[in-house]
Amino acid sequence: MTAASNEPAALLALAIDLARRAGDIAAEGRRRGLVESGTKSSPTDMVTEFDRASESLIVAGLRAARPDDAIVGEEGADVAGTSGIEWLIDPIDGTTNYLYGQPAWAVSIAAADSAGTIIGVVHAPVLAETFTAMRGAGARLDDAVIAVSATTDLASALVATGFSYRASMRSAQGALAHHLLPRVRDIRRLGSAALDLCFVACGRSDAYYEEGLNAWDSAAGALIAAEAGATVVDFDGGPSRPDRVVACTPAIAAALLATLRDGGAPIG
């Protein structure tokens, strides 16, 4: 058997196809009202039958096309690999939105090697939008090249964030948002980390910050934001990590980080 190509374009094409197919299954299920749900880490951390169906489709597709790759998914996929490529899957990022029939949910797929994330795909079925990036090759929304906003003043910035499923951490995050709110244009709580990062990438938000994420939540979106020109860091200005990520237009990075630290970040 010929080894699968590790070229970023081949990885990206596979991820786009699987994300769109998985998104179609989830969207159709939601339209038909076939949503059985349960909880995971807390009473507010939801999972549905279509989170699992979406992940199953993606994992099966990856295993068929690239049997030597590692796979990690939110709903339990954990496949060892020997190729040096690892896939990070969030089959429905924004499950609560999905469950309530709100449009801000997406399928997120990233592939990484020892140097970091190679490609990222965030597909939002209800919005009919697919965000993509390859490392070193820029970011796109469908066929259009995207870039971060030109905002230079934190006071004029629209800032997005998210909150933990743990009540104690949510309380601290609320206090941080309270500190930030009078110092920016406004705050948005979208409910999907992947889409929040993509919205920074295309200028729909000027910044995004969140604590307590997992690698599958942020890997694809963080690459897309970075390739669109965003500063993507942790709360100390170092390399971003899943549990502490800040993405923003570069001109406001220093002021945003200082304001977040003044407000008590990091929390977790």
C-alpha positions as CSV (number, residue, x, y, z in Angstrom):
1,M,0.0,0.0,0.0
2,T,1.3,3.4,-0.9
3,A,1.8,5.7,2.1
4,A,-0.6,8.6,2.3
5,S,0.8,12.0,1.4
6,N,1.7,14.3,4.3
7,E,1.4,17.4,2.0
8,P,-0.7,20.0,3.6
9,A,-2.9,20.4,0.6
10,A,-3.8,16.7,0.7
11,L,-4.5,16.9,4.4
12,L,-6.6,20.0,4.0
13,A,-8.7,18.5,1.2
14,L,-9.5,15.4,3.3
15,A,-10.4,17.5,6.3
16,I,-12.7,19.8,4.3
17,D,-14.5,16.8,2.8
18,L,-15.0,15.1,6.2
19,A,-16.0,18.3,8.0
20,R,-18.7,19.0,5.4
21,R,-20.0,15.4,5.4
22,A,-20.2,15.3,9.2
23,G,-21.8,18.7,9.3
24,D,-24.5,17.5,6.8
25,I,-25.3,14.6,9.1
26,A,-25.6,16.8,12.2
27,A,-27.6,19.5,10.4
28,E,-30.0,17.1,9.0
29,G,-30.5,15.4,12.3
30,R,-31.2,18.7,14.0
31,R,-33.7,19.7,11.3
32,R,-35.5,16.4,11.9
33,G,-35.4,16.9,15.7
34,L,-33.6,13.6,16.3
35,V,-31.5,14.9,19.2
36,E,-30.9,12.6,22.2
37,S,-28.7,14.4,24.7
38,G,-26.8,13.7,27.9
39,T,-24.1,15.4,30.0
40,K,-20.4,14.9,30.4
41,S,-18.2,16.9,32.8
42,S,-21.0,18.8,34.5
43,P,-24.8,19.2,34.2
44,T,-24.3,22.0,31.7
45,D,-21.7,20.1,29.5
46,M,-24.0,18.6,26.8
47,V,-23.4,15.8,24.3
48,T,-25.9,14.6,21.7
49,E,-26.2,11.5,19.5
50,F,-24.9,13.6,16.6
51,D,-21.7,14.6,18.4
52,R,-21.0,10.9,18.4
53,A,-22.2,10.3,14.8
54,S,-20.2,13.2,13.5
55,E,-17.0,12.0,15.2
56,S,-17.6,8.4,14.0
57,L,-17.9,9.5,10.4
58,I,-14.7,11.6,10.7
59,V,-12.7,8.9,12.4
60,A,-13.9,6.3,9.9
61,G,-12.9,8.6,7.0
62,L,-9.5,9.3,8.5
63,R,-8.8,5.6,9.2
64,A,-9.7,4.6,5.7
65,A,-7.6,7.3,4.0
66,R,-4.7,7.5,6.5
67,P,-4.5,4.3,8.7
68,D,-1.1,5.3,10.2
69,D,-2.2,8.6,11.6
70,A,-3.1,9.3,15.3
71,I,-6.6,10.6,16.1
72,V,-7.9,12.4,19.2
73,G,-11.5,13.4,19.4
74,E,-13.7,15.1,22.0
75,E,-16.2,12.2,22.1
76,G,-13.6,9.5,23.0
77,A,-11.6,8.8,19.8
78,D,-8.1,7.9,20.8
79,V,-6.1,6.2,18.0
80,A,-2.3,5.7,18.2
81,G,-0.4,6.4,15.0
82,T,3.1,6.0,13.5
83,S,3.1,8.6,10.7
84,G,3.9,11.6,12.8
85,I,0.5,13.2,12.0
86,E,-2.1,13.6,14.7
87,W,-5.7,14.7,14.0
88,L,-7.7,16.7,16.5
89,I,-11.5,16.5,16.1
90,D,-14.3,18.4,17.7
91,P,-17.3,16.9,15.9
92,I,-19.8,19.6,17.1
93,D,-18.1,22.7,18.7
94,G,-21.0,24.6,20.3
95,T,-23.2,21.6,21.3
96,T,-25.4,23.7,23.5
97,N,-26.1,26.0,20.6
98,Y,-26.8,22.9,18.4
99,L,-29.1,21.5,21.0
100,Y,-31.1,24.7,21.3
101,G,-31.3,25.3,17.5
102,Q,-29.0,28.2,17.5
103,P,-26.7,28.6,14.4
104,A,-23.3,29.1,16.0
105,W,-21.9,25.6,16.0
106,A,-19.3,24.0,13.8
107,V,-17.3,20.9,12.9
108,S,-13.6,21.5,13.7
109,I,-10.7,19.4,12.4
110,A,-7.0,20.0,12.6
111,A,-3.9,18.0,11.7
112,A,-0.6,18.5,13.5
113,D,3.0,17.3,13.4
114,S,5.9,17.8,15.8
115,A,6.2,21.4,14.8
116,G,2.5,22.3,15.5
117,T,-0.7,22.5,13.6
118,I,-0.4,22.0,9.9
119,I,-4.0,22.5,8.7
120,G,-7.3,23.6,10.2
121,V,-10.9,23.4,9.0
122,V,-13.9,24.9,10.8
123,H,-17.1,24.2,9.0
124,A,-20.3,25.9,10.1
125,P,-23.3,24.2,8.4
126,V,-26.0,26.6,9.4
127,L,-24.0,29.6,8.3
128,A,-22.9,27.7,5.1
129,E,-19.3,28.8,5.7
130,T,-16.0,26.9,5.8
131,F,-12.9,28.5,7.3
132,T,-9.6,26.9,6.4
133,A,-5.8,27.4,6.8
134,M,-2.5,25.8,6.0
135,R,0.5,26.6,8.0
136,G,2.5,29.4,6.3
137,A,-0.2,29.8,3.5
138,G,-2.8,32.2,4.9
139,A,-6.4,31.6,5.8
140,R,-9.6,31.6,3.8
141,L,-13.4,31.8,4.2
142,D,-14.6,29.5,1.5
143,D,-12.7,30.8,-1.5
144,A,-11.8,34.3,-0.2
145,V,-8.6,35.2,1.6
146,I,-9.4,36.6,5.0
147,A,-7.5,38.9,7.4
148,V,-8.0,40.3,10.9
149,S,-9.5,43.8,11.5
150,A,-7.5,47.0,11.5
151,T,-8.5,48.0,15.0
152,T,-5.7,49.8,16.9
153,D,-7.5,50.9,20.1
154,L,-8.6,48.5,22.8
155,A,-11.5,50.8,23.7
156,S,-12.9,50.3,20.2
157,A,-12.4,46.6,20.2
158,L,-15.3,44.0,20.0
159,V,-14.0,41.2,22.3
160,A,-15.4,37.6,22.4
161,T,-15.0,35.1,25.2
162,G,-16.4,31.9,26.6
163,F,-17.0,30.3,30.0
164,S,-16.2,27.0,31.6
165,Y,-18.7,24.4,32.4
166,R,-17.5,24.4,36.0
167,A,-19.5,26.8,38.2
168,S,-16.6,27.9,40.3
169,M,-14.5,28.9,37.3
170,R,-17.5,30.6,35.6
171,S,-17.8,32.9,38.6
172,A,-14.2,34.0,38.2
173,Q,-14.5,34.3,34.5
174,G,-17.6,36.5,35.0
175,A,-15.5,38.8,37.3
176,L,-12.9,39.1,34.6
177,A,-15.5,40.0,32.0
178,H,-16.9,42.6,34.4
179,H,-13.4,44.1,34.6
180,L,-12.9,44.1,30.8
181,L,-16.4,45.3,29.7
182,P,-16.0,49.1,30.5
183,R,-12.6,49.1,28.8
184,V,-13.7,47.8,25.3
185,R,-16.4,48.5,22.8
186,D,-18.4,45.4,23.9
187,I,-18.2,41.7,24.7
188,R,-19.7,38.8,22.8
189,R,-20.4,35.3,24.1
190,L,-20.9,33.1,20.9
191,G,-20.7,29.7,22.5
192,S,-18.2,28.1,20.1
193,A,-14.5,28.6,20.6
194,A,-13.7,27.4,17.0
195,L,-16.0,30.0,15.5
196,D,-14.8,32.7,17.9
197,L,-11.3,32.2,16.6
198,C,-12.5,32.3,13.0
199,F,-14.5,35.4,13.6
200,V,-11.3,37.1,14.8
201,A,-9.6,35.8,11.6
202,C,-12.2,37.4,9.3
203,G,-12.6,40.7,11.3
204,R,-16.1,40.0,12.8
205,S,-14.4,40.3,16.2
206,D,-11.3,42.1,17.1
207,A,-10.2,39.7,19.9
208,Y,-11.0,36.5,21.7
209,Y,-9.8,35.1,25.0
210,E,-10.7,32.0,26.9
211,E,-9.4,29.6,29.6
212,G,-10.1,25.9,30.1
213,L,-10.3,24.7,26.5
214,N,-9.0,21.4,25.1
215,A,-6.8,20.9,22.1
216,W,-9.6,19.9,19.9
217,D,-11.5,23.1,20.7
218,S,-8.9,25.5,19.6
219,A,-6.3,23.8,17.3
220,A,-8.0,24.5,13.9
221,G,-9.4,27.9,14.9
222,A,-6.1,29.1,16.4
223,L,-4.2,28.3,13.2
224,I,-6.9,30.0,11.1
225,A,-6.6,33.1,13.2
226,A,-2.8,33.1,13.2
227,E,-2.7,32.7,9.4
228,A,-5.1,35.6,9.0
229,G,-2.7,37.8,10.9
230,A,-3.9,37.5,14.5
231,T,-1.6,37.5,17.5
232,V,-2.3,34.2,19.1
233,V,-0.7,33.8,22.5
234,D,-1.4,32.7,26.1
235,F,-2.2,35.2,28.9
236,D,1.5,36.0,29.4
237,G,2.2,36.7,25.8
238,G,3.9,33.3,25.2
239,P,2.9,30.6,22.9
240,S,-0.8,29.8,23.0
241,R,-1.9,26.6,24.6
242,P,-5.4,25.1,24.7
243,D,-6.2,25.9,28.2
244,R,-5.2,29.6,27.9
245,V,-5.6,31.3,24.5
246,V,-5.8,34.9,23.4
247,A,-6.3,35.8,19.7
248,C,-6.5,39.4,18.6
249,T,-5.5,42.0,16.0
250,P,-1.9,42.7,16.7
251,A,-2.2,46.4,17.5
252,I,-4.3,45.8,20.6
253,A,-2.4,42.7,21.9
254,A,-0.3,44.5,24.5
255,A,-3.2,46.5,25.9
256,L,-5.5,43.5,26.0
257,L,-3.1,41.2,27.8
258,A,-2.3,43.9,30.3
259,T,-6.0,44.5,31.0
260,L,-6.7,40.8,31.3
261,R,-3.9,40.4,33.8
262,D,-5.1,43.4,35.7
263,G,-8.5,41.8,35.9
264,G,-7.1,38.6,37.4
265,A,-6.3,36.3,34.5
266,P,-5.2,33.6,34.4
267,I,-7.9,32.1,36.4
268,G,-7.7,28.3,36.0
